[in-house]
Amino acid sequence: MALIEREHLLADLAETYATAATGQGRVALVDGGVASGKTRLVNAAAEVAAGDGALVLTAACSVAESGIRMAALGQLFHSLRAQAVAADYLPLLRRDDGPSGGPDTPARRQDEAQLLEDVCQVLLDVAAERTLVVVVDDVQFADSLSLRALLYLQRRIRFARVLLVLSGCVGARPESAAFRAELTRQPHCRHLRLRPLSPDGVGRLLAERIRPEVARRLAAPAHAVSGGNPMLVHALVDDSLAAPGDDLGPTVGESFVQAALACLHRSDPRLLEVARVLAVVGPSASAELVAGMVELGAGTTRQVLGAITDAGLTRGHSYHHPAVRAAVLDDCPPRTRSALRSRAARLLHEQGASLAEVTAQLVGIGDPAEPWAAPVLLAAAEEAVSRGAVPHAVDCLELALRSSDDDGERAAVRAALVRAHWRGDPEAVARHLSPLLEAGRAGLLDDTDTLLLARSLAWQGRHAHALEMLGRVGDLAAHPDPDLGAEHLATREWLRHCRPLAGADHTAPGDTGQAGAVDRAEEVLQRARAGDSLLVAVWQSLRVLIHADRLDHADDWCEKLAEEAESYQITSWRAVLADVRAAVALCRGDLVAAERHARAALDTMSPAAWGVAVGSPLAHLALACTMTGQLARAEAVLRQPTPAAMRQSLFWPQYLRARGVYYDAADRRHAALADFQTTGQLAVGWGADDPSALPWRVDLARLYVRMDRPERARKLVTEHLALPGGDAPRARGMGLRALAAAYAPKQRQVMLREAMDLLHASGDRHELAHVFADLSQTGHALGEFGRAKMMGAHALQLAEGCHAELLRRRLTPSHDTLDPQVAGAADGLATLTDAERRVVNLAARGHTNREIGDRLFITVSTVEQHLTRAYRKLKISTRTELVHIDTPKGARGARRHRVAPVGPPSGAMETTMRTDTT
């Protein structure tokens, strides 16, 4: 291979040799960076000299032999012996072959002086007969006695046929620097410097191994990565050729990394030390910091930094490629790396570096830091949280906790950890609560941290401890810091939500009604910032908007805050906002979105992290699955374990109501009845009887209608409508629909039409679909078949749009949509008698047994007997399954016997089937 961009240097060496061969001794000092091609150059020069008949003696120095006396000289004389040159030199080698560093005595100095004289004389005697070329490679690693011998020789060859060629990174070590100064001050010494290859030179080197056109294309990027170091360029080619694919490009792989490490390990040990400092500290490392860390003078440090740059590894104080920096770090022994990071952290702190720079080193240590570091780590964690770097903040705080022995400081760090975990890993909050509780009892927490602890304890169901901490704060309503006062109020409300008291009023003090609550909620939301504001206050405010039918406002705020939470990866906010969006979607009848958001809430934050509040997303998910006809999934959701403390929170009636809706849809009437009744008892007893948030009276009324108890249904709905908030469009629309079911068809229509207008205004498509379905059934009952058909079409369109599968099946009773357990039911139609068919038809269209008896002029007992026999023939077990069976002949028979009810309604038409899940 050609000596690329080294040709002129080889010519200079050849010229220097020619001069020496005439009896004018010369010295050539070949200097350059690690792996820059010095060895190849001097070997090429030696070949030229040998070809001319000169005697060439060679020695290659190394770090391993730098402590052995006469190691380099020994190689030269062994080279002399190997070439069978007759010279009496063996006694010289036997005079001193021990290690260097012995006691410096006058006798020893005299002996060494004589030794140097004898060595030079032997070599000069050889040169008297034949031109002598002495080549010493990596001379910076030569032992001190050999260096003295070389200097001794160079002063005595002015008129001898001797060329002394010395190569290496001369000047990288203190003794080498003095050696170079002594050499270069002599007039017969020539200093040749190898520079890194230029981009053109890299291209020429690449062209020796790959196609010329590819070499030209890769020259610039290869030069940028290798810094023009020939060895690194070859390693880069090796990796690139080994990389998969046909498109050859500069690839940094194992060969390149190992070559870079070899550059450091084969050079002056201080290069490796400084390289490790650069890898540890990074590009921001100043020369002053590096000098302090390796304990070198400023001039020496600049020299070593220059040598690393000449080796093609760095530009300035930054590695050309991150893989090399990573490899240098990985190559550094763990103890050495920890010591470097500790020293770097202390020096950076003393030099006024940024918190991020200091803590990056402290966290990298892993071991407890020095006492000065704890407050620095705490401050850095707060800064990291503000920019969304929560994992780094947690690392800082955990290290601060391990590094501090001060109880107050440790308490502040734990509180900061709880804040950080609420952002990034809420499940980790629980493990810090007990130590924080002890700190709070010891008076080591300020008011803000105490309120944080109280809220966190309430999340986990530790109500007694939460109240204890809240009591330590006192009344902050008149506190000069309004934010602290607001935080205290929000904390108190949250504790009431997590553990309501009998007869408690959960409306904020000074409430002036729903309008006032909405105004306060908007005020809280307008000041809210994800991660900075109180999550529980924001959650409560969004619920206020939802229950006031301000769904668009609530959704807009959710979207805005969710974007902030997503950008900063604030887990707790993302989870809670997803749950709120599920609630909004349910109120709009967007069942698919409700299921998606509820699942996202549970996926984002584990049930353990949700604590007692897990009842909210579980309730929303169960409702969405039930309404979309996924009863098996709803059951699986409700089978998930929940914390016992949830039963003492307001999340429990929310959960019970959702479970009751599922039981109702699954035709488990008594279980649904128990859940709805318990929901009502808790809501009333805990002062949380909100007809919008918990429409339990509506659920119970619908159930009572199907149980032929219309009086109770009417009483419950009347109470529902009379409550504060019962006049909200959605709450009133749901109530009127339930109330209509408790009356006969003629009285029913007026209420259903008003419910239709209200629910249309509220935006609840699912409830509106049920109203249209009820109007359709009522039209059939009154003989208004055209209107009934139109209403049924509206109901079906809405049901399909919001994926209300149970309602859709009720409205489209075709065989292809039958559930497996009733798929063969229609086969039994042919076996029904005319009387049974008439009874089944009316039952399938929602009439009660009493209404069927009135219409067909038979007793209720006869109706029950006909239904029992029909169920057996049709292979079904519940009235709900009748909606899937087409009985056209029975329909005609029923119309022949239709009679108008007389007097006040004696029963209620079952317009809401057991598949009604709202």
NORUR-V814174 format. One record per run of one state. SS is the DSSP state (hx for helix, st for strand, lp for the rest). FROM is the first residue (numbers start at 1). TO is the last residue. If there is no record, write none. Layout:
# NORUR-V814174
<<SS	FROM	TO> <SS	FROM	TO>>
This chain:
# NORUR-V814174
<<lp	1	6> <hx	7	21> <lp	22	25> <st	26	32> <lp	33	37> <hx	38	51> <lp	52	54> <st	55	60> <lp	61	62> <hx	63	65> <lp	66	67> <st	68	68> <lp	69	70> <hx	71	82> <lp	83	89> <hx	90	95> <lp	96	98> <st	99	99> <lp	100	105> <hx	106	129> <lp	130	131> <st	132	137> <lp	138	138> <hx	139	141> <lp	142	143> <hx	144	154> <lp	155	161> <st	162	168> <lp	169	173> <hx	174	184> <lp	185	188> <st	189	194> <lp	195	198> <hx	199	207> <lp	208	211> <hx	212	226> <lp	227	229> <hx	230	242> <lp	243	253> <hx	254	265> <lp	266	268> <hx	269	281> <lp	282	286> <hx	287	294> <lp	295	297> <hx	298	310> <lp	311	313> <st	314	315> <lp	316	317> <st	318	319> <lp	320	321> <hx	322	331> <lp	332	333> <hx	334	350> <lp	351	354> <hx	355	365> <lp	366	372> <hx	373	386> <lp	387	389> <hx	390	403> <lp	404	406> <hx	407	424> <lp	425	425> <hx	426	441> <lp	442	446> <hx	447	459> <lp	460	462> <hx	463	473> <lp	474	481> <hx	482	498> <lp	499	513> <hx	514	526> <lp	527	534> <hx	535	547> <lp	548	550> <hx	551	567> <lp	568	570> <hx	571	588> <lp	589	590> <hx	591	604> <lp	605	606> <hx	607	627> <lp	628	630> <hx	631	638> <lp	639	643> <hx	644	648> <lp	649	649> <hx	650	665> <lp	666	668> <hx	669	685> <lp	686	695> <hx	696	706> <lp	707	709> <hx	710	722> <lp	723	728> <hx	729	740> <lp	741	744> <hx	745	762> <lp	763	764> <hx	765	781> <lp	782	784> <hx	785	801> <lp	802	804> <hx	805	811> <lp	812	814> <hx	815	817> <lp	818	819> <hx	820	822> <lp	823	824> <hx	825	831> <lp	832	833> <hx	834	844> <lp	845	848> <hx	849	856> <lp	857	859> <hx	860	874> <lp	875	878> <hx	879	884> <lp	885	887> <hx	888	896> <lp	897	918>>
